[in-house]
Amino acid sequence: MEVLKLLDEIEDLIEESVSVPFGGKAIVDKKEVLEIIKEIRLLIPDEIKQAEWINTERQRILAEAQQEADGIVQNTKLYIQEQVENHEIIKQAQKEAEKIIEEAQKVAKEIRIGAKEYADEMLKQVQDNMENLHNIIKANREELNKKG
């Protein structure tokens, strides 16, 4: 992830900077730090686009799972209707239909849960990255404002 690389560059720049005696402060190249921050700002919209894509993908997966479950249920209903002519077949078909419907609902639920968990994890990662980036930028700006 490019944003993390740029943050590493800022961190390296600070660690390699000349220390001011007795102050715990360092002298850094203001122009270089500001340039890296500018690059980070340009990359942040990509992070937001990625989060939006994940959310859209999650919705698509949920819709597909629902369509698949609906299709399985519809196919099962048609199968049952075709078998109505014979009493023994009806009993067997009802049992099979219940199994199929139950399995379809189970599969659809698992797909929905998996898609939600995946999307939530990806959004959490993006959120954590953005929060870390925000905190670092805030700290760097505060540090820059103290010096200037």
C-alpha positions, 0 to 999 in steps of 0.5 A: 500500500503506497500510503504506508510506504510514504509513512515509512519514508516520513518515519525514516526521515525523522529517525535519520534527522539531526537531533537537537541536544536536550530537547528530544527534538529533531531537525527535518527537511520541511520541504521533503516532509511536506512533499511526502504529505502531499503525496499521501493526500493524493493517495487517500482518495484511492483508499476511499475508492477501494472501500467503496468498491468493497462495499459495492462488491459485498452488495453484489455478492449478497444479491447473487446469493439471494438470487441463487437461493431464490432460483433453487427455491423456485426450481424445487417448487417446479419439481414438486408440482411436476411430481404431484401425479403420484402419491408416493412420489409426492411424499418423497418429493416433499422430503427432498424439497425440504432438504433442498430448500434447507440446504439452499437457505443454509448456503445462501446464509453462509455466503451472506455471512462470509461476504459481510465478514469479508467486507467488514474486515476490508473496511476495518483495515481501510478505516484503521489505515486512514486513522493511523494516517490521520494521527501521523499527519496530525502529529507531524503538523503539530510538530511542524507548527511548534517549530515554525 
